[in-house]
Amino acid sequence: MAHITTPNAQLNTNGKAIPLLGFGTAEYPFGSSDNVKECLLDAIRLGYRHFDSAALYRSEQPLGEALAEALELGLVNSREELFITTKLWCSDAHGDRVVPALRTSLKNLGLEFVDLYLVHWPVCVKAGEYELPVKKEDLLPFDYESVWKAMEECQKLGLAKSIGVSNFSCKKLEKLLSISEIPPAVNQVEVNPLWQQQKLREFCKEKGIHITAYSPLGAKGTLWGTDRVMESKVLQEIAKAKGKTLAQVCLRWAHEQGVSVLVKSFNSERMKENLDIFDWSLSPDELNGISQLPQKKGFLGVEFVSPDGPYKSTEELWDGEI
Ligand SMILES: NC(=O)c1ccc[n+]([C@@H]2O[C@H](COP(=O)([O-])OP(=O)(O)OC[C@H]3O[C@@H](n4cnc5c(N)ncnc54)[C@H](OP(=O)(O)O)[C@@H]3O)[C@@H](O)[C@H]2O)c1
């Protein structure tokens, strides 16, 4: 079966170009499906080449199995054709735990290196379980210096081709840039028509940091998601007039903003639908309608906020950028 080839963008490191449409592997509750490997193989057959995992998601092992099988079956010719991201969970965000955490992830994935390794959140919790919500009594200050130095070590060791962050505000990126030897290649954040992140996108463009959009459909039905995107009347009307689905309108809109986009579906028909966004575009009127949608962040991260923790409010977690 012919598959769709997704376009790429170059990162600011020596890393390989990042495919602009990626496949999300965060199902909620984490690790709740028993057919993840088959879903991932299906995705590879359809043309997805960029996979987003995390120690938290419990998807590293099925992803590794799917990648090995895809290579064996000849669905991809070599590891080089795949772009694999995984993330450091908050309980490993301690200087001495970062390299071992990546080695464990690589073992789970059955890979020698990942294309991108991300600090999942600017949050540290006591070493222990990979869980969300985290235990509020376990929250500790995030040590930029030691964590980022260890992330740089991951790249120097060749265990990660590129390194980056996720859920960082402009202010936190400034701080990171001021202490980094290797700047972050990527900031992976929530981006969808109801949380467009204009300011952060402009800041990252200026600093050469690529943005990857997560929850482009609002992640309906998850702990971190909202129904508001899929239920937006404006988006429903645009989709109807255009003869596209609302999901395709969201994905195309994000693509037209110059970011890479991660979307999760474990349903074959929706996987196909989500890939079909590259041979049409939104009109200036449609883009204008979307640009005027009232903005409201879906995932505030209240899980990481505590009166006794380093972030006392969501305002502090996001440095007022919400
Ligand atoms: N760095 C971070 O902190 C962070 C946070 C959140 C997400 N992420 C990453 O980003 C990926 C994508 O974001 P997300 O999973 O949060 O949310 P999302 O992709 O916006 O939404 C996923 C939900 O939408 C449904 N869906 C997918 N395609 C659809 C379509 N065409 N029509 C209708 N419903 C559709 C899926 O259900 P079905 O599976 O049943 O189709 C699933 O319930 C994640 O999987 C993860 O890899 C990262």
The ligand as an SDF file (V2000), in Angstrom:
LIG
                    3D

 48 52  0  0  0  0  0  0  0  0999 V2000
    5.1250   16.8800   26.3690 N   0  0  0  0  0  0  0  0  0  0  0  0
    3.9820   16.7750   26.9890 C   0  0  0  0  0  0  0  0  0  0  0  0
    3.8260   17.1520   28.1550 O   0  0  0  0  0  0  0  0  0  0  0  0
    2.8260   16.1660   26.2510 C   0  0  0  0  0  0  0  0  0  0  0  0
    1.5310   16.3560   26.7410 C   0  0  0  0  0  0  0  0  0  0  0  0
    0.4730   15.8010   26.0230 C   0  0  0  0  0  0  0  0  0  0  0  0
    0.7210   15.0990   24.8460 C   0  0  0  0  0  0  0  0  0  0  0  0
    2.0020   14.9190   24.4000 N   0  0  0  0  0  0  0  0  0  0  0  0
    2.2930   14.1510   23.1680 C   0  0  0  0  0  0  0  0  0  0  0  0
    1.4930   14.6270   22.1000 O   0  0  0  0  0  0  0  0  0  0  0  0
    0.7150   13.5520   21.5530 C   0  0  0  0  0  0  0  0  0  0  0  0
   -0.5910   14.0740   20.9610 C   0  0  0  0  0  0  0  0  0  0  0  0
   -1.3600   14.7860   21.9100 O   0  0  0  0  0  0  0  0  0  0  0  0
   -2.5340   14.1490   22.7890 P   0  0  0  0  0  0  0  0  0  0  0  0
   -2.5050   12.6630   22.7170 O   0  0  0  0  0  0  0  0  0  0  0  0
   -2.4400   14.8130   24.1120 O   0  0  0  0  0  0  0  0  0  0  0  0
   -3.8520   14.6870   22.1250 O   0  0  0  0  0  0  0  0  0  0  0  0
   -4.5070   14.8020   20.6700 P   0  0  0  0  0  0  0  0  0  0  0  0
   -3.6480   14.1460   19.6560 O   0  0  0  0  0  0  0  0  0  0  0  0
   -4.9010   16.2200   20.5170 O   0  0  0  0  0  0  0  0  0  0  0  0
   -5.8590   13.9800   20.8630 O   0  0  0  0  0  0  0  0  0  0  0  0
   -5.8910   12.6020   21.0170 C   0  0  0  0  0  0  0  0  0  0  0  0
   -7.3700   12.1780   21.1550 C   0  0  0  0  0  0  0  0  0  0  0  0
   -8.0870   12.5380   19.9820 O   0  0  0  0  0  0  0  0  0  0  0  0
   -8.6590   11.3780   19.3830 C   0  0  0  0  0  0  0  0  0  0  0  0
   -8.4960   11.5310   17.9240 N   0  0  0  0  0  0  0  0  0  0  0  0
   -7.3610   11.3950   17.1900 C   0  0  0  0  0  0  0  0  0  0  0  0
   -7.5900   11.6530   15.8970 N   0  0  0  0  0  0  0  0  0  0  0  0
   -8.9050   11.9620   15.7910 C   0  0  0  0  0  0  0  0  0  0  0  0
   -9.7480   12.3190   14.7110 C   0  0  0  0  0  0  0  0  0  0  0  0
   -9.2700   12.3920   13.4540 N   0  0  0  0  0  0  0  0  0  0  0  0
  -11.0520   12.5640   14.9780 N   0  0  0  0  0  0  0  0  0  0  0  0
  -11.5550   12.4880   16.2450 C   0  0  0  0  0  0  0  0  0  0  0  0
  -10.7980   12.1580   17.3130 N   0  0  0  0  0  0  0  0  0  0  0  0
   -9.4850   11.8980   17.0900 C   0  0  0  0  0  0  0  0  0  0  0  0
   -7.8950   10.1880   19.9310 C   0  0  0  0  0  0  0  0  0  0  0  0
   -8.7060    9.0610   20.0420 O   0  0  0  0  0  0  0  0  0  0  0  0
   -8.4360    7.6770   19.1930 P   0  0  0  0  0  0  0  0  0  0  0  0
   -7.0950    7.1550   19.6090 O   0  0  0  0  0  0  0  0  0  0  0  0
   -9.5600    6.8180   19.6240 O   0  0  0  0  0  0  0  0  0  0  0  0
   -8.4940    8.0520   17.7370 O   0  0  0  0  0  0  0  0  0  0  0  0
   -7.5150   10.6950   21.3180 C   0  0  0  0  0  0  0  0  0  0  0  0
   -8.5880   10.4970   22.2150 O   0  0  0  0  0  0  0  0  0  0  0  0
    0.5750   12.6100   22.7520 C   0  0  0  0  0  0  0  0  0  0  0  0
    0.1280   11.3400   22.4020 O   0  0  0  0  0  0  0  0  0  0  0  0
    1.9690   12.6650   23.3060 C   0  0  0  0  0  0  0  0  0  0  0  0
    2.8500   11.8730   22.5300 O   0  0  0  0  0  0  0  0  0  0  0  0
    3.0460   15.4720   25.0820 C   0  0  0  0  0  0  0  0  0  0  0  0
  1  2  1  0
  2  3  2  0
  2  4  1  0
  4  5  1  0
  4 48  2  0
  5  6  2  0
  6  7  1  0
  7  8  2  0
  8  9  1  0
  8 48  1  0
  9 10  1  0
  9 46  1  0
 10 11  1  0
 11 12  1  0
 11 44  1  0
 12 13  1  0
 13 14  1  0
 14 15  2  0
 14 16  1  0
 14 17  1  0
 17 18  1  0
 18 19  2  0
 18 20  1  0
 18 21  1  0
 21 22  1  0
 22 23  1  0
 23 24  1  0
 23 42  1  0
 24 25  1  0
 25 26  1  0
 25 36  1  0
 26 27  1  0
 26 35  1  0
 27 28  2  0
 28 29  1  0
 29 30  1  0
 29 35  2  0
 30 31  1  0
 30 32  2  0
 32 33  1  0
 33 34  2  0
 34 35  1  0
 36 37  1  0
 36 42  1  0
 37 38  1  0
 38 39  2  0
 38 40  1  0
 38 41  1  0
 42 43  1  0
 44 45  1  0
 44 46  1  0
 46 47  1  0
M  CHG  2   8   1  16  -1
M  END
$$$$
